[in-house]
Every structure is written in structure tokens, then in C-alpha cells.
Amino acid sequence: MRLRDIAVPSLLLPVLLIGGCASVEPVDIPPSVAAPPYYATNLPPAGPAREWWLGFNDPVLDALIEQGLAANYDVEAAADRLRVAAALLRAERSDRLPGVDGSAEAGVGLGGSGASIDAGAGLFGLFNPDINGRLAAEIRAAVANYAEADYLVSDTRRLVAAAIANQYIEYRRTGAQLELLQESTDLQEQTLRIVTLRFEAGLAANLDVRRAAADLAQTRARRGLIAIARSEAAAALAVLLAEPPGAFLPSDAQLGGIPDYAGGPEAGTPADLLRRRADILAAEARLAQAAAIIGVEQADLRPALTIPGVVSLGNGSLGGLFSDFLLTLGASLDLPLFDGGRRRAEVVAARAEADARLAEYRVTFLNALAEVETSLVAIDAYQQRLASLTEAIEQSEAALGQSNALYREGLASLFDVLDAQRQLIASRQSLIDSEAALASSFVAFHAAIGSDGYQRALN
């Protein structure tokens, strides 16, 4: 075996020595979002509790959210995209290492002197010393892409947990409405019987019977609408749990009234959202990725160097050993000279994209801030509304009792009785709706401040 050729271009050494001077520095675009020092509601500064749904003290809800976060297809898809981002990051980092491929070939020749075999093998390598910083910028972009994917797993869990809780509250609301509907129907049926008896005794007009019957029919007509809403909530829950519609729910015997959240909201400060809420962190990661892409495009304005290498072995006689050895090293320097302004236009486009990502980041933060403020106002408003509705129900019950007594004595008209019934039923329905809205407001609050029950991979 003999060394036939080792070729190293004289251009390689000076390029390697000066290459670091041409590398691209990381582009830094600070989000610079001005967060107000406190919320308008000025609540106590405390952080979110992980697994906030435990505050409802509802084992059924706890089990549903646990199942949903483990099985939900949106969460699964987000986790898969995180795996994709991790693989792409590994691929980008591998470009910093030399690449080596191999090949082999053989042939048989027949001639007057006999048979001969020609065989050969070779290794082909390529190394990019990244003198213009393109590979480093691509790695920074891949790191930011991985960070975004990781934050989006958390954000998907945040949204799924809130969706499960809201659909569960809706299911419970419709269940409470059905119970109220039955109570209201029983009450109106009793009134209709009394009016009918008075009509048969000649003490009431047929008009009174028709009015009582019309009110009863109107109440019964609501059952279908409630059943539709209940079915929609059950189907939505099933989908969130990665089950076919109809797989949910537990029997009503396992359920009570609308769940009540224990404790009040503790929102922290608006600046906490910048560090905690996953969709804001994902938007910041997208901004970092756009900044890295600027570096990628700027690198194309600078020389690029690649170092190819070839090792080949071969022989030309049957049964002989490899007798030829060739090692070749080279260098290829790509010098951007003239492209009609394409490369610089791509840098301008990358900067414009980064500006757009910065605007999106700021909008994401403002939307998050608005969601917190809105949920806090809703919690306070529904709590006050519940207090007023409770008093309205007490007064309506008393008014109905008095009107019934006066009607039996002939001192009040049926209109007074039916009007008192309508007010009582409407107040009870409003109470159920407000209890559900208050519970949903607590869900919206925890979703808004970024509670997700998830420990991110980057933490």
C-alpha cells in the first residue's frame, strides 16, 4: 500500500484563520412590552395554583380533567409536534459535525490473458466550518422552534382543561334546569287542578283554566331545548376525553348542583403573565426564531466554506489486495458577488417578518391581560348578582304563597297567581344560570392567568 496523493489547497489555511471574523452575531429583538403594575381590580398578588380545578371540590370533574389531559388528541398532537421540533433541533446540530458516506464497486473483465477483477471502495466526507455563522443561526432558530413547541404543549393543556371544566359546568347547568323544570311543572299542574276545580264549581271562568294550561304547556316546551343543550355538552365532553359521543356521562345520581369554587381569585401582577402564560411564551419563542432567521439570511451575504475529502482504495488484479490508496482533501469557497439584490431582499423580508412577530407578541400579551381583567369583573358581577337573585327568590316565594291564599278566598285573580309563579320560575332559572356563569368565570380566570398543571420541558 502506498500513499499516492494528499492534496490540501493553499487557500484553506488563511480562510480558516480569518473565517471567525465574518461570522454572524445573534440578532436580539427585545419584546419590550410595558406591563401595568397591577390589575384594575387590584387583587392580592399571588401565583396560580397548579391543578386549579381541585378548588371546585368535585371528584367527577377532577377525574374528567385528568382523563382529558392524558387522552385528548389536541394534547397528543402538541406533544408529537414537540417530538418533531426536538428531532429537527438534533438534525441542525448534526450539521456542525463532519459527514461521511461510503461506496464500493467491483467489475469482472475477460480477455486473452484471462479474467480480471477490478474492485474499489471509497469514503466521501464533507465538513462545514461555518465561517459565516449560518449553521449557528439555524441552530438558534431550531432552539426557538423547540421552545415554541414545548410552550404550546402547555398552552394546549391549559385550553383543554378549561374546555372540559366549562362543558362539565354546562352539563351540570342543564341537569339543574331539568330539575327546576320538573318542580315548575309540578307547581303549575297543582295550580291548574285548583283552577279546574273552581271552574267546575262555578267559581272561576274557563279563561282562567286556559291561562293556567297555557303556562303549563309553555314550561313543558322548554324540556326539548334543555335536552339539546345537555346533549351538546355531553358530546363535547366526550370529544375532549377522546371518546365517541355518547360515552359520557356518569349518572345524575353521582352529580349534585352546579360546582362552587372555593376561595376567591388571586391574580398576581400583569408582569407575571409574561413569565407564566404559555401562549405569550410561545409568541416570544416565535419572535426569537424570526430573529435567528435574520441571522441565517445575513450569513448568505458572507463567504461560505466547505471542506470535502475523499479516501479511495482500489486494485486491478484477481485475488490481489487493494494496492492503490488515495486521500484527497479540498476546500470550496463560495463568494457571493452579484445576485441582483436577492440576498439583501431576503434579509429585508426576514426583518419585516420579525417585526410582524413582535407585533403578534404584543397583541398576545394585551389579549391575555384583557382576559384576566374580564374574568375578574365577571366574578365580582356574578357574585353580586347571585346575592340579589337569592333575595328575589325569597320574595317571589312569599308573594306566590300570599297570592295563592288570596285566590282561594276569592280576593285575588288568577292573573296574580300566574304572574307570581312566572317571577319565581324566572328567578330560579336566573339563579341556576348565574351559578354556572360564576363557575365558568373562575375557569376563565385560571385559564387567563396561565394555570395549566404542566411542568414544561424547558423549566
MARLOZA-619148 format. One record per residue: residue in one letter; x, y, z of N, C-alpha, C, O in turn. Coordinates in steps of 0.02 Angstrom, whole numbers, plus 50000, padded with zeros to 5 digits. Layout:
BEGIN
AXYZXYZXYZXYZ ...
***
This chain:
BEGIN
M500434994150000500005000050000500455006150000500935006550039 R500295010949956500705016949955500275023149953499715023049926 L500515028349981500155034649982500255037949914500815039949895 R499705038549877499765041149810499715048749808500095052149773 D499225051549847499125058849840498775061449902498285058549924 I499025066849929498675070649981498675077849959499195081149960 A498095080349939498045087149912497675091649960497085090349975 V498005096849985497695101750029497795108549998498355110949996 P497265111749973497355118149939497665123349985497515123550045 S498095127449957498425132549998497935137950022498105141650068 L497345138449992496855143450011496535141850078496295146350112 L496535135550099496165133250157496405136550221495995138950261 L497045136850233497305139250296497135146550309496875148050363 P497255151150264497065158050279496315158950288496105163150329 V495915155250252495185155850260494975153650329494555156950360 L495265148150354495105145850421495315150850474494985151550526 L495875154250462496125158950511495685165150516495585167950570 I495425167350459495045173650459494295172350460493895177050464 G494085165950456493375164450449492965166950507492405169250497 G493225166450569492835168450627492655175750626492155177650657 C493055179850591492915187050590492285188550549492005193950557 A492065183950507491495185250464490845182250490490335182650456 S490855179250550490265175750575489725180750593489855186650606 V489105178350593488515182550607488375182550681488295177250712 E488325188350711488145188850781487395187750789487005189650744 P487175184850845486455183750855486075190450855486305195450882 V485495190350823485075196250820484605196150880484265191150892 D484605201450918484195201850979483645206950968483775212750955 I483015204650974482445209150968482055208651033481635204251040 P482175213051081481815212651144481075214051135480895218751099 P480635210051167479915211151160479695218051183479255221051152 S479985220651236479845227351262479105228751269478845233651242 V478755224351306478055225551320477995229051387478275226751437 A477635234551388477535238251450476935235451487476365236551466 A477055231851541476515228951580476325233751636476755236351671 P475675234851645475465239151701475655235951768475725229851771 P475745239951820475985237251884475465232851919475645228651960 Y474825233851904474315229851938473685229751894473615233751847 Y473235225151910472595224751875472125230151901472205232651957 A471635231851860471155236951880470765234951942470565239151982 T470665228351951470305225852010470745225652072470495224952127 N471405226252062471885226652118471805220852167471715221952227 L471825214752141471765208852184472445207152216472965209652193 P472445202952267473075201252301473565197852254473365193752213 P474225199452259474725196552214474925189452235475345188552278 A474615184552205474785177552218474795173852152474425175452106 G475225168852148475295164952087474735159852079474365158552126 P474675156952019474145152052006474295145352038474875143352044 A473795141952059473875135252086473845130252029473385130451988 R474325125752027474285120451978473685115951997473515115252056 E473395112951946472795108951956472255113051992471985111052044 W472105118851964471635123551994470945120552001470555122652044 W470775115651959470105112751961469945109252027469365107952043 L470475107752065470355104752131469975109452177469675107352226 G469985115952161469635120852201468875120152198468525122952240 F468625116352149467895115152146467675109552192467075108552202 N468155105852219467995100252265467485095552233467005093452265 D467615093752171467165089352133467565083552105467925084352056 P467515077652136467905071952113467765069952040468215067752005 V467145070852018466975069151949467355073751901467635071451851 L467355080151915467725084951873468475083451874468805083651822 D468735081851933469455080151938469625074351892470125074451857 A469205069151894469335063151854469285064651780469675062051740 L468805068851761468715070451690469315074351663469555072851609 I469555079251700470125083151676470755078851675471155079451628 E470835074651724471415070151723471395065651662471905064551629 Q470805062851647470745058551588470855062551524471185060151479 G470565068651521470635072551461471355074551446471575074151389 L471715076651497472415078651486472855072851467473375073751435 A472645066751485473035060851467472855058151398473265055051365 A472225059351376471995056051315471805060851259471735058751202 N471725067251273471475071951223471935072051161472545072151167 Y471625072051103472015071651041472375078151025472915078050995 D472115083851046472475090051036473115090251077473635092451054 V473065087751140473665087351182474165082451151474765083651150 E473905076851126474345071951095474695074851033475295073751023 A474315078550992474615081550932475155086650951475675087050919 A475025090651003475515095451026476155091951050476705094351037 A476075086451086476655082551109477035079651049477655079451050 D476675077550997477015074950937477405080450902477965079250878 R477115086450900477485091950868478095093850908478595096150880 L478075092850974478665093951014479205088950997479795090650994 R479015082650985479505077550964479795079250896480395078250884 V479385081950852479635084050786480155089650794480685089450764 A479995094550836480455100050847481105097650878481645100150861 A481065092850924481675090150954482105086650902482715087250903 A481785082850857482165079350805482485084350757483055083350736 L482115089550739482405094650694482985098250727483465100050693 L482945099350791483495102550827484115098050826484675100450814 R484015091650837484585086950833484885086950763485485086650754 A484445087350712484685087350643485105093650629485635093150596 E484875099350653485255105550641485925105250677486435107350648 R485955102650737486585102250773487065097250740487675098050744 S486785092250707487225087350674487605090350615488125087750595 D487345095850587487695099050532488365102050552488775103650510 R488475102850617489115105450640489655100150639490245101750646 L489465093850630489945088350629490105086250557489685087350513 P490685083450546490835081050478490365075450458490175071250499 G490185075450394489775070050366490195065350325490625067550286 V490085058850331490485053850295490005048850262489555046250295 D490095047550198489725042550161490225037650130490815039350121 G489995031750114490435026650085490135023750021489535024250009 S490575020749980490355017449919490835011749902491415011749924 A490595006949864491015001349842490784999149774490194999749757 E491254996649733491074994349666491564988849645492124988649669 A491344984549601491764979049575491534977349505490954978049487 G492014974949465491854972849397492294967049375492854966349400 V492064962949330492424957149304492574958249230492134960149191 G493214957149210493414957849141493704951349114494074947949149 L493534949549053493784943449020494184945548959493954949748920 G494794942648951495224944348894495674938448876495604932948903 G496114939748830496554934348809497024932048864497234926348865 S497164936348910497614934548964497254931549024497564929849075 G496604930949018496224928049074495734932949103495594938249075 A495484931149159494974935249193495314939949242495834938449272 S495004945749250495254950549299494664953749335494114954349307 I494784955649394494264958949434494524965749454495074966549480 D494114970649441494254977449463493794979049522493184978449515 A494064980949578493664982449637493914988949668494494990749663 G493454992349699493644998549731493155000349786492584998049786 A493375004449832492955006949887493175013949904493755015949892 G492715017749931492895024649946492475027450002491925025150016 L492745032450035492405036250086492395043550064492905046350042 F491815046550070491745053550049491525057550110491025055850142 G491875062750125491715066850184491625074150166491895076550116 L491245077650208491125084750197491075088150265490725085750309 F491435093550273491425097350336491315104650322491625107550278 N490855107650359490705114750352490935118350416490615117650468 P491485122150413491725125550474491305131550494491435134750545 D490785133150455490305138450472490645145150484490545148350535 I491055147150435491415153550444490945159550440491115164950464 N490355158650408489885164350402489345164250456488925168750458 G489335159150498488855158850553488165156450534487705157050574 R488065153850474487395151550453487155145650495486585145650517 L487595140750506487395134850545487205136850617486715134250644 A487595141350646487435143550714486755146950717486375145950763 A486605151150665485965154450663485395149550653484865150250683 E485505144450612484985139350601484855135350666484295133450679 I485385134150704485295130750768484895135050817484455132650853 R485045141550818484655146050861483915146050841483475146150884 A483785145850776483095145550753482755138950774482175138950793 A483135133450770482855127050790482725126650865482235123650887 V483165129750904483065130050977482425133950993482035131851035 A482325139550958481725143450969481105139650947480575140150979 N481155135950893480595131850869480415126450920479835125050932 Y480925123450951480805118451003480475121751064480015118851094 A480715127551083480415131051140479685132651127479265131751171 E479525134951066478835136351049478405130151055477855130351083 A478655124551028478275118351030478155116051102477625113351118 D478655116951144478585115051214478065119351250477655116851288 Y478085125851237477595130351268476895128851242476405129551279 L476835126851179476175125451151475875119051180475265118351183 V476295114351203476025108651240475675111151302475115109051318 S476015115551338475725118351399475095122351384474595121751420 D475105126251330474525130351314473935126051293473365127651310 T474065120651257473525116151238473215112951300472605112351303 R473615111051347473355108251409472925113451447472405111751474 R473165119551447472785124951479472085125551449471585125951484 L472055125751383471425126651348470975120451354470365121151362 V471265114551352470875108351357470575107651427469985105951434 A470965109051479470705108651547470125113451556469615111751586 A470195119651530469655124551536469045122351496468485123251519 A469145119451437468585117151397468205111551431467585111351431 I468565106851461468235101351496467835104051555467255102051565 A468125108551593467775111451651467145115151628466615114551659 N467195119051574466615122851551466055118351525465475119551539 Q466235113151489465715108551464465405104551522464805103051521 Y465805102951571465535099451630465055104051668464525101851690 I465245110451675464795115251708464145115951668463605116251697 E464195116051602463595116551560463155110351569462545110851572 Y463465104551573463085098451583462725098651651462135096751656 R463075101051701462765101651767462215106951766461695106151800 R462315112351729461805117651725461165114951694460625116151719 T461235111251640460635108551608460295103351652459685102651651 G460685099651691460385094951738459985098651791459435096451809 A460255104151816459885108151866459265111251834458755111951867 Q459315113151771458735115951737458175110751729457585112351736 L458375104651715457865099351709457515098151777456915097151779 E457905098351830457605097551897457115103351910456565102251935 L457335109451894456905115251904456275114751860455725116551881 L456375112351800455805111551754455285106851784454685108151779 Q455515101451814455045096751844454685099951903454085099051912 E455065103651944454745107052001454235112251977453695112852005 S454415115951925453965121051898453345117751868452785120251876 T453445112151834452875108551805452405106151859451795106751853 D452675103451912452265101051968451865106851998451275106152014 L452195112552006451865118352035451285120751990450745122252015 Q451405120951926450895123351880450335118251871449755120151862 E450505111951874449985106851872449515107451932448905106751926 Q449805108751990449395109752050448945115752042448355115552061 T449205121152014448795127052003448235125551954447665127651964 L448395121851900447885120151851447335115851883446745116851867 R447505111351927446995107251960446535111652003445925110752004 I446825116252039446425120752082445955124952039445365125652055 V446215127751985445805131951941445245127851909444675130151903 T445415121651889444905117351858444345115751908443755115951890 L444535114251970444025112852021443585119052033442975118452041 R443895124852034443505130952045443045132251985442495134751993 F443285130651925442865131551866442275126851868441705128751852 E442405120551886441855115651890441355117451944440765115651940 A441585121051996441135123152049440795129752032440405132352072 G440955132551974440665138851954440975144851986440675150251986 L441575144152015441905149652049442445152952006442735157952027 A442575150251948443085153051904442855152351832442455148051815 A443115156751791442945156651720443375151651682443915149751705 N443125149551625443515145051582444165148351558444655144951544 L444155154951554444765158551534445335157251582445915156651562 D445165156651646445695155251696445995148351684446605147451691 V445585143551667445835136851653446305136951593446835133851593 R446105140651542446525140951481447195144451496447725142451470 R447175149651536447795153151553448275148551592448865148351577 A448015144951641448435140451680448705134851636449285132851644 A448285132151591448515126851546449045129351498449515125751482 A448975135651474449465138451428450145139351462450665137851432 D450145141751525450775142451561451115135651571451725135051565 L450715130551587450995123851596451295121251531451845118351532 A450955122251475451215119851411451855123551392452315120551364 Q451875130051407452475133951392453075131351431453625131051404 T452965129651493453505126951534453745120251508454345118951503 R453265115851491453445109251465453835109851400454255105651385 A453695115051360454025115851295454765117151302455145116151254 R454985119251361455695120751370456115114351377456725114551371 R455795108751391456165102551402456595100651342457165098551349 G456315101351282456685099451222457315103651213457845101051195 L457265110151225457845114551217458385112851268458985112851251 I458175111351330458675109451381459005102851362459605102051371 A458605098151336458885091651316459395092451261459905088951260 I459275097051214459755098251160460415100951189460955098451173 A460355105951232460965108851262461345103651303461955103651303 R460985099451338461305094251379461665089251335462215087051351 S461345087351280461655082651233462285085651202462785082151193 E462255092051184462845095251154463425095451203463995094351184 A463275096951267463805097151317464115090251327464725089551334 A463685085151328463935078251338464365076151278464895072951287 A464145077851218464535075951158465205079651157465715076651140 A465205086151174465825089851175466305087151227466915086751216 L466045085151284466465082051336466775075551311467365074251322 A466375071551277466635065151252467215066251203467715062751206 V467135071151159467675072651111468305074951148468855072851131 L468225079251198468795081551236469145075851273469745076151286 L468755070751291469035064951325469285059551277469485054151298 A469275061251212469495056451160469055050251159469295044751149 E468405051251168467935045851166467385047551116467265053451103 P467035042551089466495044051042465905047251079465785045751138 P465535051651045464945054551077464475049151103464345044151069 G464215050251162463785045351194464135041451248463815038051289 A464815041951250465195038251301465145041551369465205038251421 F465025048051370464955051751432464215052151448463825053151401 L463995051451507464245054251569464065049651626463705044751616 P464295051151687464055047351744463315048751755463045053651730 S462995044351792462285045251806462165051551847462605053651885 D461575054351840461415060451877461445059351952461515064051991 A461375053051974461415051652045462095053252074462165054652133 Q462615053152030463295054752053463425062252054463935064452080 L462965066052025463075073252018462625077052065462055075052079 G462885082552089462475086952130462275093152090462135092652030 G462275098852124462125105052089462735107552051463215103952041 I462695113752031463255116751994463845117552042463755120052097 P464445115452021465025115852067465185122952086465135127652046 D465365123852149465525130452176466265130652191466525126352226 Y466615135852165467325136352176467465138952246467165143852268 A467925135752281468095137652350468645142952347469175141952317 G468515148552378469025153852380468915158952325468505158052280 G469295164252329469245169652280469845169752234470335166252247 P469825173852181470385174152134470975178052162470885183052196 E471575175652149472195179052166472595179652102472895174752079 A472605185452073472835186252004473585187451997473855186551942 G473925189552049474615191452041474665198252007474225202452017 T475175199351968475265205651932475275204251857475425198751836 P475125209451816475145208351744475825205951719475855202151670 A476365208051752477025205851730477105198251738477505195151702 D476725195151784476775187951792476565184251730476815178751716 L476105187251691475875183951630476445182951581476455177951544 L476915187651579477475187251532477925181351548478255178751503 R477925179151610478365173551630477985166951637478295161651643 R477325167251635476945161351655476475158751601476395152651594 R476175163151563475655160851517475985158051454476395161451422 A475805152051437476175148251386476095151251316476565151051277 D475505153951299475425156651232475855162951223476085164351168 I475965166851277476405172551273477135170251264477505173051224 L477325165151302477995162451296478115159451227478655159951199 A477595156251199477655153451131477735159051080478125158451034 A477365164551089477445170251044478135173251049478425175450999 E478415173451110479095175851119479595171251084480095173551056 A479465164651087479905159951054479875160850978480375160250944 R479275162150952479205163450880479595169750860479885170050806 L479585174650904479975180750891480725179150890481085181650847 A480955175050937481655173050938481845169150875482395169850849 Q481385164950852481515161150791481585165950731482025165150689 A481135170850727481175175650672481825179550675482125181050623 A482055181350735482695184750741483275180350717483745182850685 A483235173850732483765169250709483765168650633484285167950603 I483165168850603483125168350530483455174450497483745173850443 I483425180150530483795185950504484535184250500484865185850450 G484805181050552485505178950551485655174050495486185174350464 V485185169550481485275164750426485335168450360485785167050320 E484885173250349484905176850285485515181450281485805182150227 Q485715184450337486325188550336486945184350321487415186850290 A486955178150343487535173850330487635172750256488205171850233 D487085172750217487155171650145487495177550110487675176950051 L487585183150145487945188850116488695187950124489075191950096 R488915182950161489625181950176489885175550142489485171250122 P490535174950136490805168850105490635162650146490575162850207 A490545157150110490405150750141490945145750121491155145650063 L491175141750168491725137050156491495130050171491175128750222 T491655125450125491545118250137492205114650122492575116550077 I492335109450160492955105550152492775098350135492605094550180 P492805096550071492665089650052493305085350058493855087850051 G493205079050070493765074350074493565067650044492995065550050 V494055064350011493925057849979494485053149997495075054849990 V494315047150020494795041650029494565035949985494005033549992 S494995033849937494805028449891495335022949892495925024349898 L495095016749885495515010849882495335006949820494745006649802 G495825003949785495665000049726496234995449706496804996349729 N496094990349663496604985949636496364983449568495774984049552 G496804980649529496624978549462496784971449447496794969649388 S496914967049495497084960049480496654955449522496484957149579 L496484949549495496064944749529496414942049591496984939749589 G496064942549647496324939949710496844944249743497094942349796 G497024949849714497534954049745497244958449799496634959449804 L497674961049838497464965649890497384972649860497644974149806 F497024976849897496974983749874497674986749872498034987049922 S497854989049812498534991449803498584999049794499125001849798 D498005002249783498015009449773497645012849830497095010849849 F497945017949857497645021849911497695029249892498225031749876 L497125032549895497095039649875496725043649929496155042049946 L497045048649955496735053250002496745060149972497265062849954 T496155063049966496095069749936495705074249983495155072550006 L495995079849998495655085050037495605091249994496055092749955 G495045094750001494955100749961494605106050001494435105050059 A494485111549970494115116950001493725120549947493975121849893 S493095122049964492665125749917492425132049951492095131850003 L492605137649922492415144049950491895147349905492025148749846 D491305148549933490765151649896490765159149912490655161149969 L490905163249861490935170449870490335173649837490275173649776 P489885176549876489305179949846489525186449812489765191049846 L489445186749747489675192549710489085196749685489025202649703 F488665193849644488095197649617487505192949607487575187649575 D486935194849635486325190849626485715195249613485145193149622 G485845201349591485295205849576484945208449638484385211049632 G485245207949696484945210449757484505205349794484155207149841 R484525199049771484085193949801484255192849875483795192749917 R484895192049891485075190449960484885196150008484615194950062 R485025202249987484845207850030484085208550037483845210550090 A483725207049984482995207249989482735202050038482255203250074 E483065196150041482865191050088483005193150160482645191350205 V483545197050170483675199750237483135204650257482885204650313 V482945208950210482405213850223481755210250240481405212150286 A481605204950202480995201150215481025197850284480515197750320 A481595195250303481665192050369481565197150425481255195650476 R481835203250416481735208450466480995210450471480745211550526 A480665210850414479955212550415479545207150450479075208550486 E479735200850438479395195350472479505195750548479035194450586 A480105197450568480235198250640479825203950669479575203450726 D479745209450632479325214850656478605212550664478265214350713 A478365208450617477685205750623477615201250684477105201450719 R478125197150697478105192750756478105196950820477785195050869 L478465202450820478475206850878477785209750891477555210050948 A477455211850838476775214550846476305209150871475875210450914 E476365203050845475945197450868476065196050942475605194550979 Y476695196450963476855195351033476505200351077476205198651128 R476535206651058476225211851098475465211051100475155211951152 V475165209251043474435208051042474245202151086473745202451121 T474655196951085474515191151127474515193051201474085190751239 F474995197251221475015199351290474405203651308474105202751361 L474225208251264473655212551278473005208551282472585209851325 N472935203551239472345199251242472325195351307471795194651338 A472895192851329472925189251392472745193851450472375191851495 L472995199951448472835204851501472095206251502471785206751555 A471795206951443471075208251439470675202351465470165203351499 E470895196251452470535190351477470535190151553470035188351583 V471095191851583471125191951657470655197251684470255195851729 E470705203251657470275208651682469535206851674469135207951719 T469355204151616468655202451603468405197151651467845197551677 S468815192051663468595186651708468525189251780468075187051816 L468965193751800468915196451868468275200551876467935200051927 V468115204651826467505208551829466895203951830466415205151866 A466925198651789466365193951786466255190451853465685189551875 I466795188451886466735185151951466385189652001465935187552036 D466605195852004466305200552051465575201852033465155202152078 A465435202651969464745204251948464275198451962463715199451987 Y464485192251948464035186551959463955185152034463415182852055 Q464455186452074464365185652146463845190452173463435188552214 Q463855196652149463355201452170462665199552143462155200252177 R462655197052082462015195152052461695189352091461095189152101 L462115184552112461845178852149461525181152215461005178552234 A461825185952248461535188552310460855191652297460385190652335 S460795195552243460155198752227459635193552206459055194152225 L459835188552168459365183452146459115179252205458525177252206 T459545177952252459325174252312458775178052348458285175052370 E458865184552355458345188652387457705188752344457155188552371 A457785189152278457205189252234456805182752240456185182952237 I457145177152247456795170852254456405170652319455825168352321 E456705172952372456355173052437455725177252432455195175252457 Q455785183152402455195187452396454675184452349454075184952362 S454895181252295454415178252248454045172352280453445171452268 E454395168352321454065162852355453525165452403452985162652408 A453695170752439453215173652485452615176552447452045175752468 A452755179952390452215182852350451755177352322451145178252319 L452045171852300451645166352273451195163352327450615161952316 G451475162452386451075159752441450485164252458449935161752469 Q450605170752460450065175452476449545175552420448945175652434 S449765175652357449285175952302448865169652298448265169952282 N449155163852313448765157652314448225157952368447655156052357 A448425160252427447945160752482447375165552466446795164152479 L447545171352437447035176252420446585173652364445985175052362 Y446895169852316446485167152261445975162152286445405162152263 R446165157952334445695153152361445115156652397444555154152399 E445265162352426444745166152460444355170752413443895174152433 G444545170652349444205174952301444405182152305444045186552280 L444965183552338445185190452346445735192452297445965198252297 A445945187852255446445189352204446265185552141445935180352144 S446485188152085446345184852021446865179552005447405179452035 L446695175251959447175170151937447785173551905448335170851908 F447685179251874448245182851844448785184251895449385183751880 D448585186051956449065187352009449455181052027450065181352038 V449105175452029449435169152045449935167251991450505165652005 L449705167551928450145165551872450745170251866451295168051851 D450635176651878451185181451875451705179951929452305180351916 A451475178351989451935176652043452315170252027452915169652043 Q451985165351995452325159251975452865160651923453425158051928 R452695164851874453185166451822453795169851851454365168251832 Q453695174451897454255177951928454695173051967455315173551965 L454385168552004454765163652043455165159051997455755157752009 I454845156451946455185151851900455765155451864456305152651857 A455635161651842456155165451807456745166851854457325166551833 S456605168551916457155169851963457555163651977458165163951982 R457235157951983457595151651994458015149751934458575147451941 Q457745150851875458135149451814458745154151810459295151951793 S458645160451826459205165151825459735163351877460325164251865 L459505160751934459985158751985460425153051960461035153051970 I460115148051928460495142451901460995144951849461575142951849 D460765149151803461195151751751461775155851780462335155451756 S461635159751831462155163851861462655159651900463255161251901 E462425154351934462885149851968463365146651918463965146151931 A463085144551861463515141551809463985146751780464575145251767 A463745152751769464175158051742464725159851791465295161251769 L464585159951855465105161351905465635155951904466235157351905 A465415149651901465905144151899466325144651836466935143551838 S466015146251779466395146951717466865152951719467385152951688 S466675158151757467115163951764467745162151802468285164651786 F467685157751852468285155551887468725151351840469335151751843 V468405147251798468785143451749469155148151702469745147351688 A468795153251676469095158051631469665161851664470175163251633 F469585163351728470115166951765470755162751768471295165251753 H470695156451788471285152251794471605150951725472215150551720 A471185150251674471465149551607471825155851586472345155651553 A471555161651606471845168051585472515169351619472965172251588 I472595167251682473235168651716473755163251701474325163651725 G473565158251661474065153551637474135147151676474645143851670 S473645145251716473675138951753473565133251705473085133251666 D474005128251707473935122551661474095115951693473935110751664 G474395115851752474555109451784475095105551749475115099451753 Y475535109051712476035105551671476725108351684476825114351684 Q477195103851695477905105851705478245105451637478365099951612 R478405111051607478685111151540479395108251539479755108451588 A479575105751481480225102651473480785107651480481345105851498 L480645114051467481165119151469481275121751540481765125251552 N480835120151586480905122651655481455119051692481575120551751 
***
